[in-house]
Amino acid sequence: MADSQIQLEGTLILADPSLRDGFFNRSVILLASHSADEGAHGLILNQPTGHDVGDFLKDEAFSHLARIPVYVGGPVSREQLTFSAFWWNPHDGLHWQLRLPAHEAIERSKQPGIIVRAFVGYSGWTAGQLESELRRESWIPAKPHPTLFGKEHNDRLWTEILGDLSPYHRILAEAPENPGKN
């Protein structure tokens, strides 16, 4: 299949264990958009900052968002805090809305079945860059599962998703991060 025919929007990409650059090490990224001609962008789902929105937005107007966890979405525009909503539709899979204004994030957070998260930064690729990284096997594509947002989104998420792909991937997932220190 030619690169221009690859459609990865809505796919998870997991960092290959060899991708140990520090920032994307063992990351799980939801590709929110993808086009071979325009590039791709997404959010790292498993890099919690250890902070909640209330640590950053103290105004009473944001009190309903105060307990929402903040994640590092990627290395681009890390000076901005944005909200995103995620939900699963049993008929057609994972849905999301990115860059929600605070008032819409509040409304979405009140709706059953919708998960609202806050992110600093996002992950982005220029035209052809992600395809090149996929050819080098830097990323492992995976379909999102209905239980995705029922899991803890921390360093274990990568291990769980990768381990469920196949017996080979389970071995990769369970291997020590640095086998040379074993």
C-alpha positions in Angstrom: 0.0 0.0 0.0 1.4 3.4 -0.9 2.0 5.9 1.9 -0.6 8.3 0.5 -3.2 5.6 1.0 -2.4 5.0 4.7 -5.1 6.4 6.9 -4.2 6.5 10.6 -6.7 9.1 12.0 -8.2 7.6 15.1 -5.4 5.1 15.5 -3.1 4.7 18.5 0.6 4.6 17.8 2.8 3.1 20.4 6.5 4.0 20.5 8.7 1.1 19.5 10.9 0.0 22.4 13.9 1.1 20.4 12.5 4.7 20.4 14.2 5.8 23.7 14.6 9.5 22.9 13.3 10.4 26.3 10.2 12.3 25.2 8.4 9.6 23.3 9.8 6.7 25.3 6.9 4.2 25.8 4.3 6.7 24.7 0.8 5.9 23.5 -0.4 8.6 21.1 -3.9 9.0 19.7 -3.6 10.3 16.2 -6.4 12.9 16.0 -5.6 13.8 12.3 -3.5 12.3 9.6 -2.8 13.0 6.0 0.3 12.1 4.0 0.0 15.5 2.3 -0.5 17.6 5.4 1.1 15.7 8.2 -0.4 14.4 11.5 -1.1 15.5 15.0 -2.2 13.8 18.1 -1.9 13.6 21.9 0.2 11.4 24.1 -2.3 9.7 26.4 0.1 8.3 29.0 2.3 11.1 30.3 0.5 12.5 33.4 2.1 15.6 34.8 0.9 14.8 38.4 -1.1 18.0 38.4 -4.8 18.8 38.0 -6.4 21.7 36.2 -7.0 23.4 39.6 -3.2 23.6 40.2 -3.1 26.0 37.2 -6.5 27.7 36.9 -7.5 29.0 40.3 -10.5 31.2 39.2 -13.9 30.0 40.5 -15.2 29.9 36.9 -13.0 26.8 36.4 -13.9 25.0 39.7 -15.8 22.3 37.9 -12.6 21.4 35.9 -10.3 21.6 39.0 -9.9 17.8 39.4 -9.3 17.0 35.8 -5.8 15.6 35.4 -3.3 17.3 33.2 -1.2 15.3 30.7 1.7 16.2 28.5 0.3 15.8 25.0 3.6 16.3 23.2 6.5 18.5 22.7 4.8 21.2 20.5 3.1 24.3 22.2 3.8 23.1 25.7 3.0 26.6 27.0 -0.7 26.1 26.3 -3.3 24.2 28.4 -6.1 22.7 26.3 -9.1 20.5 27.0 -10.1 17.5 25.0 -13.2 15.2 25.3 -13.2 11.4 24.5 -16.1 8.9 24.2 -16.8 5.5 22.8 -19.7 4.8 20.5 -20.3 1.1 20.2 -21.4 1.5 16.6 -18.4 3.4 15.2 -15.7 3.5 17.9 -13.7 6.2 19.5 -14.6 9.9 19.1 -12.9 13.0 20.3 -13.0 16.7 20.4 -9.7 18.6 20.8 -9.0 22.2 21.9 -12.3 22.7 23.7 -13.0 26.1 25.3 -13.3 25.8 29.1 -17.1 26.3 29.1 -17.5 23.5 26.6 -15.1 21.2 28.6 -17.3 21.9 31.6 -20.5 20.9 29.7 -18.8 17.8 28.2 -17.5 16.7 31.7 -21.1 16.6 32.9 -22.2 14.1 30.2 -22.2 10.4 31.0 -19.6 8.4 29.2 -17.5 11.4 28.2 -14.0 11.7 29.6 -12.4 15.2 29.6 -8.7 15.6 29.9 -6.4 18.6 29.9 -3.2 18.6 27.9 -0.1 20.8 27.7 1.3 20.5 24.2 0.6 18.1 21.4 2.5 15.8 19.1 2.9 16.8 15.4 4.5 15.5 12.2 5.0 17.4 8.9 3.9 15.9 5.6 5.5 12.5 5.1 7.4 12.5 8.4 5.2 10.0 10.2 5.1 7.7 7.2 8.9 7.8 7.2 9.0 6.9 10.9 6.5 4.1 10.3 8.8 2.7 7.6 11.7 2.7 10.1 9.3 0.9 12.5 9.6 3.7 15.2 5.9 3.3 15.8 3.5 0.4 16.2 -0.1 1.1 15.1 -2.9 -0.2 17.2 -6.7 0.1 17.1 -8.2 1.7 20.2 -10.3 -0.6 22.4 -13.6 0.4 24.1 -11.8 0.0 27.5 -9.1 2.5 26.6 -10.4 5.3 28.8 -11.3 3.0 31.6 -7.6 2.2 32.1 -5.0 4.3 34.0 -3.2 6.5 31.6 0.2 6.3 33.0 3.4 4.4 32.2 1.5 1.0 32.4 -0.8 1.9 29.5 1.9 1.3 26.9 2.7 -2.1 28.4 -0.9 -3.2 28.5 -1.8 -2.1 25.0 1.4 -3.5 23.4 1.1 -6.8 25.3 -2.4 -7.3 24.0 -1.3 -7.1 20.3 0.4 -10.5 19.9 2.6 -12.9 21.7 5.7 -11.2 20.1 4.5 -7.8 21.3 3.9 -9.2 24.8 7.6 -10.2 25.0 8.5 -6.6 23.9 6.2 -5.1 26.5 7.5 -7.2 29.3 11.2 -6.8 28.5 13.2 -4.5 30.8 13.4 -0.9 29.5 17.2 -1.2 29.3 18.1 -4.9 28.8 21.8 -4.1 29.2 21.2 -3.2 32.9 19.5 -6.5 33.6 
